[in-house]
């Protein structure tokens, strides 16, 4: 999974949380991590394998677990659950990088 794909997922999570009117600090964390991942000079996969995800600005313990799950399995249960809450026709719209 590329950094752009991972960043897209975290930005999409932030969008859905914003639509749900979730905690603004949680939303900002996902937005910050998405921006940080976009600007990385190394792959997120490399950071996972080197146990260096804590170096990503905005990546706390919960987000580090989500990144690890995403890199290890190619999917994220939390993201799938959020997407299921939004009908296809009215869900968040993001432009894939």
N, C-alpha and C positions, 0 to 999 in steps of 0.2 A: 504494500500500500504506500503510495507516495505521500510526501508532506502536504501537497496541495489537496489530496483527497481527505487526509486527516483533518486539515484545517477547515475544509468545507463542512465536514461533519460537526465539528465543534461550533462553527459559526451558525450552522443550521439549528443545533441544540439551543444556542443563545436566542435565536429568532423565535423558536417555538416557546421557550420559557418566557420571553417577552410577551408573546401573544396570550400566554396563560396568566400574565401579570404575577409572575413568580418573584422571588427576592431579587432586587436589583443588583446586590453584590454578587450573587450567584451568576446572574446574567453577565455581568461585567467580567467575571473570572473566565467564563467560556469565551467571551469575545477577545479577551487579552491573550488567552492561550492560542486561539485561532490565529491572531496576528503574529504572535511569537513564533509559531510553527512555520508560518509563511516565510518569515525572515531568517530561518535557520540556515546555516551553511553546511550542516550535516543532515543525514536522514534521521527521522525519528526512530526508525528501526535500529540504527546504529546506537542511538542513545539508550534504547531499551536493552540491547545486548550488552552494553557497557554499564548498565545500571546508573545512568546519568540523567534521567528524566527530570530530576529536581533542578537541573540547570535551566530548564525552560521557564522563562518569566511567567508567573501566574499559575504554574502547575503545582497545586497542593496535593495532598495525599489522595483525595477522592478522584481528582482528574488524572493523576499518575496511574491509578488503578484502571481507569477507563482507557487511557492511551495504551497501556500494556495489554488489556483485553483486545482492543482493536487491532493492534499489531500482531498479536499471537493468533487470533482467530479470524481476522478479516471482517469482523462484525462487532457491534456493540449493543448488548441487550437493552441498555438504558435508552439509546437512540431509537431502537426499534419500538420500544414501548411508547416513547413520546410521539413518534410518527403515527402510531396506531390511534392516537387521540385526535388526530386531525383527518377529516375526510380528504380524499385525494383532490377534489375540486377546489377546496378552500384552504388547503394547508399552506404553510410558509413557502415562499418562492425565493430560491437562491439561484444565482447563476453559478454553475459548476466551473471552477477554474480550469 
